[in-house]
Amino acid sequence: MKAIVIDEYGGPETLQEREVETPGIDSDQVLVEIQATSINPIDWKVRRGYLKQMLGFQFPIILGWDAAGIIREVGANVKDFEVGDRVFTRPETTDKSTYAEYVAVDEELLAKMPESMSFEQGAAIPLAGLTAYQCLMDFAEMKEGDHVLIHAGSGGVGHLGIQLAKSYGAYVSTTASSKNVDFLKELGADHVINYENEDFSEVLSDVDFVLDGVGGDVLVKSYEVLKPGGKLASIVEPPNEEEAKERGVKASFQWLESNGKKLEEFARLFKSGEVVPTIQETLEFTEQALQEAHQKSEDGHVRGKLVVKVK
Ligand SMILES: NC(=O)c1ccc[n+]([C@@H]2O[C@H](COP(=O)([O-])OP(=O)(O)OC[C@H]3O[C@@H](n4cnc5c(N)ncnc54)[C@H](OP(=O)(O)O)[C@@H]3O)[C@@H](O)[C@H]2O)c1
């Protein structure tokens, strides 16, 4: 099968097109023929070698951890899926993933796509959407009427998180640059703070939950806006738990644990029109297109998602 691989850590030019063996499946896995995948910042962080100690991957590495496609084979123990099903998934974090024509995926990480969802939309949701879900629903246990602050609202995680939070009845504040203010209002955000000329920590207070997708100073200042007993999740770097304790709030680093059942919730919210991904650009499945996409993601200002049409 065709794949785009890296044989060493480094810049975008390390992404190379290659013929590799189609993966085999275990008894509890399915083989997905990938129609679309998407770019996430973890792709270039792995490519640069930032996560090599943590992940212990072997070259050649096939990056990419989102897929939408069609099941072509099922393992003997697979119960709820069959050949021909249209599915979307955030596969396990392995070194043979979704910049490829096929990927082997555990049944428990799959969800069926609604008829009305395109493969491009299906590929835009899993990693970013499930991350937002884990932070807002599992960690923060968000309730109707809560005030949540979602940093980097126009990014992959943020723009899905805003829609998810609105669908559960939260009041949503978010941060972005001037070019994304109108976009975020249209997505449903109640209060958009333009970080170029406003400091969120001076205009917000009594926030129930902060989702930090930026880190650094943004994370440090986020404690200031929380109400006593509030919660903060960073998906970028571990927050200072001592400081959290002193301030009477709960802070945590969240690392996504993929889950097909939670992805089914996105299928439901997509059908009702409550959560729809924004796709900045759909790219061809070539090494040059992926190299350019990695550069854009690394520059840090993608609106919504970059999607790759594999088929
Ligand atoms: N721990 C996990 O499991 C996990 C899972 C998913 C993602 N992540 C991490 O979370 C981060 C966000 O992921 P993502 O997929 O949402 O990234 P992304 O799509 O690349 O985010 C890009 C967005 O960030 C915004 N942004 C940049 N600087 C900002 C600032 N100072 N304040 C507010 N917004 C800012 C940009 O808006 P403007 O153009 O308006 O600046 C842009 O729309 C990444 O570091 C990623 O690696 C971690």
The ligand as an SDF file (V2000), in Angstrom:
LIG
                    3D

 48 52  0  0  0  0  0  0  0  0999 V2000
   -2.6830   16.0870   25.3700 N   0  0  0  0  0  0  0  0  0  0  0  0
   -3.3740   15.6450   24.3130 C   0  0  0  0  0  0  0  0  0  0  0  0
   -3.8640   14.5120   24.3000 O   0  0  0  0  0  0  0  0  0  0  0  0
   -3.5700   16.5640   23.1470 C   0  0  0  0  0  0  0  0  0  0  0  0
   -4.5620   16.2860   22.1930 C   0  0  0  0  0  0  0  0  0  0  0  0
   -4.7700   17.2080   21.1700 C   0  0  0  0  0  0  0  0  0  0  0  0
   -3.9740   18.3450   21.0670 C   0  0  0  0  0  0  0  0  0  0  0  0
   -2.9940   18.5480   21.9870 N   0  0  0  0  0  0  0  0  0  0  0  0
   -2.1460   19.7580   21.9230 C   0  0  0  0  0  0  0  0  0  0  0  0
   -2.9790   20.8970   22.1380 O   0  0  0  0  0  0  0  0  0  0  0  0
   -2.5500   21.9910   21.3580 C   0  0  0  0  0  0  0  0  0  0  0  0
   -3.7220   22.4930   20.5300 C   0  0  0  0  0  0  0  0  0  0  0  0
   -4.0820   21.4700   19.6040 O   0  0  0  0  0  0  0  0  0  0  0  0
   -4.9490   21.8220   18.3020 P   0  0  0  0  0  0  0  0  0  0  0  0
   -5.0910   20.5800   17.5100 O   0  0  0  0  0  0  0  0  0  0  0  0
   -6.1590   22.5660   18.6830 O   0  0  0  0  0  0  0  0  0  0  0  0
   -3.9110   22.8030   17.5880 O   0  0  0  0  0  0  0  0  0  0  0  0
   -4.0990   23.7310   16.3070 P   0  0  0  0  0  0  0  0  0  0  0  0
   -5.3120   23.3300   15.5550 O   0  0  0  0  0  0  0  0  0  0  0  0
   -2.8170   23.7550   15.5770 O   0  0  0  0  0  0  0  0  0  0  0  0
   -4.3420   25.1820   16.9740 O   0  0  0  0  0  0  0  0  0  0  0  0
   -4.1730   26.2930   16.1670 C   0  0  0  0  0  0  0  0  0  0  0  0
   -4.9230   27.4580   16.7750 C   0  0  0  0  0  0  0  0  0  0  0  0
   -4.2270   27.9600   17.9290 O   0  0  0  0  0  0  0  0  0  0  0  0
   -4.5760   29.3250   18.0430 C   0  0  0  0  0  0  0  0  0  0  0  0
   -3.5920   30.0490   18.8470 N   0  0  0  0  0  0  0  0  0  0  0  0
   -2.2550   30.1440   18.6220 C   0  0  0  0  0  0  0  0  0  0  0  0
   -1.6920   30.9030   19.6010 N   0  0  0  0  0  0  0  0  0  0  0  0
   -2.6910   31.2880   20.4440 C   0  0  0  0  0  0  0  0  0  0  0  0
   -2.7490   32.0820   21.6390 C   0  0  0  0  0  0  0  0  0  0  0  0
   -1.6560   32.6320   22.1610 N   0  0  0  0  0  0  0  0  0  0  0  0
   -3.9540   32.2400   22.2470 N   0  0  0  0  0  0  0  0  0  0  0  0
   -5.0760   31.7170   21.7220 C   0  0  0  0  0  0  0  0  0  0  0  0
   -5.0760   30.9660   20.5820 N   0  0  0  0  0  0  0  0  0  0  0  0
   -3.8960   30.7470   19.9660 C   0  0  0  0  0  0  0  0  0  0  0  0
   -4.6040   29.8120   16.6180 C   0  0  0  0  0  0  0  0  0  0  0  0
   -5.5160   30.8890   16.5370 O   0  0  0  0  0  0  0  0  0  0  0  0
   -4.9930   32.2930   15.9200 P   0  0  0  0  0  0  0  0  0  0  0  0
   -4.5870   31.9660   14.4970 O   0  0  0  0  0  0  0  0  0  0  0  0
   -6.1680   33.1720   16.0460 O   0  0  0  0  0  0  0  0  0  0  0  0
   -3.7950   32.6770   16.7490 O   0  0  0  0  0  0  0  0  0  0  0  0
   -5.0580   28.5920   15.8080 C   0  0  0  0  0  0  0  0  0  0  0  0
   -6.3840   28.6700   15.3420 O   0  0  0  0  0  0  0  0  0  0  0  0
   -1.3510   21.4840   20.5550 C   0  0  0  0  0  0  0  0  0  0  0  0
   -0.1660   21.8140   21.2440 O   0  0  0  0  0  0  0  0  0  0  0  0
   -1.5390   19.9800   20.5530 C   0  0  0  0  0  0  0  0  0  0  0  0
   -0.3310   19.2490   20.4050 O   0  0  0  0  0  0  0  0  0  0  0  0
   -2.7730   17.6930   23.0100 C   0  0  0  0  0  0  0  0  0  0  0  0
  1  2  1  0
  2  3  2  0
  2  4  1  0
  4  5  1  0
  4 48  2  0
  5  6  2  0
  6  7  1  0
  7  8  2  0
  8  9  1  0
  8 48  1  0
  9 10  1  0
  9 46  1  0
 10 11  1  0
 11 12  1  0
 11 44  1  0
 12 13  1  0
 13 14  1  0
 14 15  2  0
 14 16  1  0
 14 17  1  0
 17 18  1  0
 18 19  2  0
 18 20  1  0
 18 21  1  0
 21 22  1  0
 22 23  1  0
 23 24  1  0
 23 42  1  0
 24 25  1  0
 25 26  1  0
 25 36  1  0
 26 27  1  0
 26 35  1  0
 27 28  2  0
 28 29  1  0
 29 30  1  0
 29 35  2  0
 30 31  1  0
 30 32  2  0
 32 33  1  0
 33 34  2  0
 34 35  1  0
 36 37  1  0
 36 42  1  0
 37 38  1  0
 38 39  2  0
 38 40  1  0
 38 41  1  0
 42 43  1  0
 44 45  1  0
 44 46  1  0
 46 47  1  0
M  CHG  2   8   1  16  -1
M  END
$$$$
